[in-house]
Structures are given as C-alpha cells and as structure tokens.
Amino acid sequence: MRHEFCVPVLRRLTLVALSALALASCGGPPAPVPHMPPKSQFSGTYPSDFQIHGIDVARYQGDIDWHAVKASGVAFAWIKATEGGDHLDPNFMRNWQGARAAGVPRGAYHFVHWCRPPHEEMSWYKRNVPVEPDALPPVLDVEAQPTSKSCRRKLHRPEVLAEMREMLIDMERHYGKRPVIYVTVDFYEHIMHPNEFADYPIWVRSTKHSPHVPYPGRRWAFWQYQSDGRVPGIKGNVDRNAFYGTPSQWQAFLQGLH
C-alpha cells in the first residue's frame, strides 16, 4: 500500500466467520478474473483459484465510480482512512460513502507511523472512521518504513509487538470486531513470524508468489496479489485482493459482522 507522510455477541459471530474462512479450503471451478497476471508468476495457488475478489484504494485512485466498480464484480473494498496521528486520506469519506451507496462491502485501514504513540494513532483513527454495523473489520496496516523521512526509528520486535497489540485491542474494543492485520513480507519476516497474532486474521501482500511461499505455515484471510490491476470505474491502476473462502463462506463472513 502507498502511504504519505461493547459488542460481545457481534465479536463472537465475527470470530466464527473469520475462523471458518481461515480453515476452509476453496471448492468448485475457479471464476474468471480479468487482468490477471500470468500464472507463471505464481507457485502452487493462483488468484484465479479463488472466487471472491476485491480491491483496496486510497487517494491515488482519484474519483471512483463505485457503481461501475460494483457492476464489474468487485466483492469488497478496503479504503485508506488514516495514517499516524494526524493524516486523513482526503478521499476517505467520499470513498466510504460511495462504496456503501453502491452496495460494495468496505472496511477502513490505518497505516501505522512508528514514531507516534499507539494511543494517538488509535484516537485519530476512531475520530475519523465511523462505527457502522455493516462495515468490514478495521485494518491495522503494519509495514517497515526504512525510507521514511519523518520517522527514523529502528523497529525492535518486542516493542513493536506490544504496540501492535495495544492498537488491535483498542480497535476491537471500539468497533466490536476482531481487526485484520495487513502485513508485508519483510515486516512479517522480521517482526511477526508465523506464531505472532495467530488469533487475528491477516491480509498478506505477495505479488510474485502464492502466499505459502513468503508466509509459510500461516493461514491468511485476504491476499493482495496485484498492484497494477484495472477495474471499471477506476481510471488508473488499483490493488486487487482475494478472499480465502467460497461464496457461501463469504456470505457467512458478512452476516457475522451484523
């Protein structure tokens, strides 16, 4: 992803749905997915093996025709909301409202800026992202930032894991849904490892291989498999994602959010 600078019953339902999608295997013939990278780029499992596909967007996608996006078969959207403790994506609310009006299930993600205290980041996210029963779970986007000009902090694993858990607990307490963790390969290798946050669904990025190659032994819920996808209703490139599960499991997941 690019970056710039209490409801206990609901929680149980969400956890059941997320557990089902993490443990299930996909059945039935693969659905055709337009603008798919050649299969030679992947090893073992291909995006076309999955039937539920979505996108993630930020201001870089410009003005989006969400009705055209919906008509193209996009099943869900992750929308950039906030970053750090003071940055709001300028298109967030437009995308948030537009996706809902078009009937596209959507969730909001927060890009962690490692030089801000966790409570400041979560306060900013909660200030800008509405609590809505039909929204997808909140997302904590964790990535290494070695080229950041505004944050030169060296990430130490114990400290970072503690800060992540603080933010995840805060998200779940406020929104009543178990958050999703978006993680890149380098951050996963150096910070998370296979057994960290095993009780949270993860959204993995891997544009060259099936997730089992860079994330061995880890169950995933969402897979960002392409960064230069093309979707009707969006003028330029957009990230494409797959959901690990069948259409019926996707419906069960959505029903568990309410």
Legacy VTK file of the C-alpha trace (Angstrom):
# vtk DataFile Version 3.0
C-alpha trace
ASCII
DATASET POLYDATA
POINTS 258 float
0.000 0.000 0.000
1.118 3.521 -0.607
1.371 5.913 2.295
2.067 9.566 2.985
3.893 11.162 5.141
-19.102 -3.450 23.623
-20.440 -5.815 21.432
-19.629 -9.382 22.711
-22.169 -11.252 20.569
-21.031 -9.429 17.464
-17.448 -10.208 18.312
-18.160 -13.921 18.659
-20.003 -14.008 15.345
-17.158 -12.213 13.608
-14.590 -14.555 15.092
-16.565 -17.616 13.988
-16.790 -16.316 10.451
-13.089 -15.416 10.324
-12.094 -18.783 11.746
-14.163 -20.550 9.123
-12.550 -18.684 6.256
-9.066 -19.274 7.645
-9.560 -23.023 7.965
-11.650 -23.738 4.900
-10.439 -24.856 1.508
-11.838 -23.473 -1.719
-14.079 -25.668 -3.820
-15.651 -25.529 -7.260
-14.184 -24.280 -10.528
-12.184 -21.034 -10.418
-14.057 -17.936 -11.519
-12.511 -15.909 -14.367
-10.763 -12.788 -13.119
-9.965 -10.033 -15.652
-6.491 -8.503 -15.965
-4.901 -11.415 -14.137
-1.075 -11.711 -14.055
0.305 -14.745 -15.929
0.193 -17.958 -13.907
3.949 -18.298 -14.389
4.382 -15.572 -11.750
2.808 -17.730 -9.071
3.708 -21.003 -7.435
1.115 -23.557 -6.393
-2.021 -21.495 -5.776
-3.232 -18.821 -8.181
-5.555 -15.860 -7.618
-7.960 -17.438 -10.092
-8.380 -20.357 -7.679
-10.451 -18.020 -5.511
-13.916 -16.773 -6.335
-14.259 -13.670 -4.158
-12.145 -10.711 -5.237
-11.878 -7.124 -4.089
-9.724 -4.007 -4.208
-8.020 -1.565 -1.874
-7.980 2.141 -2.639
-6.641 5.481 -1.476
-6.469 8.993 -2.892
-4.191 7.740 -5.679
-7.182 6.181 -7.428
-8.827 9.613 -7.767
-12.579 9.885 -8.191
-14.098 6.400 -8.268
-17.348 5.385 -9.944
-18.408 2.910 -7.282
-21.475 1.724 -9.176
-19.229 0.720 -12.094
-16.877 -0.982 -9.640
-19.778 -2.938 -8.177
-21.087 -3.909 -11.627
-17.650 -5.268 -12.575
-17.913 -7.959 -9.913
-15.774 -6.430 -7.153
-16.995 -8.035 -3.927
-15.303 -5.832 -1.328
-13.051 -2.806 -0.856
-10.507 -1.779 1.741
-10.298 2.017 1.914
-7.364 4.086 3.201
-8.557 6.144 6.143
-5.758 7.380 8.354
-2.024 7.366 8.933
-0.169 8.102 12.116
-1.883 10.570 14.406
-2.780 13.411 12.066
-3.123 12.324 8.435
-6.536 11.639 6.902
-6.775 10.407 3.330
-8.583 13.262 1.554
-10.794 10.838 -0.380
-11.684 8.620 2.557
-15.186 9.826 3.344
-16.095 10.135 -0.341
-14.976 6.555 -0.940
-16.556 5.337 2.299
-19.958 6.745 1.407
-19.691 5.954 -2.309
-18.885 2.287 -1.748
-21.778 1.884 0.657
-24.212 3.615 -1.709
-23.168 1.226 -4.470
-23.534 -1.829 -2.236
-19.823 -2.670 -2.027
-18.870 -4.043 1.431
-15.991 -1.908 2.689
-13.621 -1.505 5.574
-11.132 1.195 6.598
-7.420 0.723 7.144
-4.946 2.643 9.264
-1.286 2.905 8.248
0.895 2.794 11.347
3.532 5.529 11.705
6.005 4.064 14.161
7.064 7.428 15.603
3.653 8.196 17.109
2.351 6.706 20.384
-0.216 3.935 19.803
-2.971 5.755 21.699
-2.578 8.839 19.480
-2.844 6.721 16.331
-5.963 4.958 17.528
-7.579 8.165 18.752
-7.104 9.631 15.290
-8.486 6.541 13.571
-11.555 6.391 15.834
-12.158 10.097 15.318
-12.368 9.661 11.547
-13.773 6.161 10.920
-17.476 5.718 11.788
-18.755 2.768 13.797
-21.133 1.028 11.387
-22.522 -2.490 11.887
-22.274 -3.400 8.191
-18.656 -2.279 7.753
-15.857 -4.800 7.342
-13.494 -5.136 10.318
-10.946 -2.366 10.906
-7.480 -2.976 9.492
-4.100 -2.263 11.066
-1.551 -1.800 8.251
1.931 -2.644 9.563
4.957 -2.145 7.354
8.631 -1.376 7.766
9.483 2.200 6.778
13.253 2.284 6.112
12.993 5.208 3.661
10.698 7.383 5.767
11.977 10.955 6.102
9.807 11.690 9.119
10.417 8.535 11.174
13.950 7.210 11.605
13.052 4.795 14.376
14.661 1.371 14.255
11.996 -1.218 14.922
12.722 -3.648 17.750
10.498 -6.683 17.764
9.344 -6.802 21.432
8.431 -3.106 21.458
6.625 -3.248 18.138
4.623 -6.345 19.065
3.480 -4.674 22.284
2.415 -1.543 20.419
0.571 -3.582 17.812
-1.361 -5.474 20.461
-2.323 -2.231 22.196
-3.727 -0.845 18.936
-5.507 -4.057 17.992
-7.193 -4.295 21.393
-8.278 -0.661 21.139
-9.716 -1.227 17.651
-11.668 -4.293 18.716
-12.999 -2.628 21.834
-14.256 0.382 19.897
-15.653 -1.324 16.761
-16.734 -4.651 18.252
-14.973 -6.642 15.529
-11.720 -8.548 15.511
-9.313 -6.395 13.424
-7.473 -7.622 10.357
-3.691 -7.192 10.177
-2.257 -6.145 6.798
1.385 -7.175 6.636
4.169 -7.097 4.062
6.755 -9.842 3.640
9.700 -8.001 5.195
7.720 -6.917 8.262
6.330 -10.422 8.656
9.771 -11.991 8.499
11.424 -9.627 10.968
8.597 -8.847 13.388
5.585 -11.141 13.246
6.768 -14.642 12.307
4.254 -17.485 11.912
3.023 -17.640 15.504
2.539 -13.968 16.398
-1.059 -12.749 16.472
-2.308 -16.154 15.360
-5.716 -15.237 16.790
-6.098 -12.404 14.271
-6.913 -12.770 10.571
-4.148 -11.467 8.356
-4.166 -9.812 4.961
-0.932 -10.653 3.160
0.830 -8.996 0.261
2.542 -11.195 -2.326
2.577 -10.184 -5.987
5.140 -12.728 -7.187
4.235 -15.938 -5.366
1.381 -17.754 -3.716
1.212 -16.710 -0.044
2.503 -20.084 1.146
5.943 -19.185 -0.266
6.701 -15.938 1.649
4.339 -16.733 4.544
4.983 -20.452 5.138
2.724 -22.118 7.657
0.458 -19.090 8.123
-3.264 -19.118 7.385
-4.431 -15.948 5.672
-7.823 -14.309 5.198
-7.095 -11.856 2.374
-4.356 -11.815 -0.267
-3.181 -8.693 -2.086
-1.892 -10.318 -5.264
-1.664 -7.477 -7.789
-0.672 -3.811 -7.622
-1.409 -2.820 -11.216
-4.914 -4.193 -11.692
-7.502 -2.500 -13.851
-11.136 -2.252 -12.761
-14.055 -0.461 -14.459
-14.874 2.734 -12.588
-11.218 3.421 -11.688
-9.079 5.306 -14.199
-5.644 4.042 -13.214
-4.096 1.033 -11.539
-5.537 -0.463 -8.389
-4.534 -3.223 -5.959
-6.503 -6.444 -6.318
-7.194 -8.878 -3.488
-8.642 -12.348 -2.968
-10.669 -13.703 -0.059
-9.788 -17.169 1.234
-13.107 -18.913 1.055
-16.065 -19.893 -1.074
-19.014 -17.605 -1.911
-21.068 -19.206 0.862
-18.252 -18.628 3.347
-18.037 -15.016 2.215
-21.742 -14.578 2.865
-21.338 -16.154 6.295
-18.481 -13.771 6.996
-20.619 -10.745 6.037
-23.565 -11.964 8.076
-21.316 -12.381 11.098
-20.493 -8.659 11.023
-24.005 -7.515 11.967
LINES 2 260
5 0 1 2 3 4
253 5 6 7 8 9 10 11 12 13 14 15 16 17 18 19 20 21 22 23 24 25 26 27 28 29 30 31 32 33 34 35 36 37 38 39 40 41 42 43 44 45 46 47 48 49 50 51 52 53 54 55 56 57 58 59 60 61 62 63 64 65 66 67 68 69 70 71 72 73 74 75 76 77 78 79 80 81 82 83 84 85 86 87 88 89 90 91 92 93 94 95 96 97 98 99 100 101 102 103 104 105 106 107 108 109 110 111 112 113 114 115 116 117 118 119 120 121 122 123 124 125 126 127 128 129 130 131 132 133 134 135 136 137 138 139 140 141 142 143 144 145 146 147 148 149 150 151 152 153 154 155 156 157 158 159 160 161 162 163 164 165 166 167 168 169 170 171 172 173 174 175 176 177 178 179 180 181 182 183 184 185 186 187 188 189 190 191 192 193 194 195 196 197 198 199 200 201 202 203 204 205 206 207 208 209 210 211 212 213 214 215 216 217 218 219 220 221 222 223 224 225 226 227 228 229 230 231 232 233 234 235 236 237 238 239 240 241 242 243 244 245 246 247 248 249 250 251 252 253 254 255 256 257
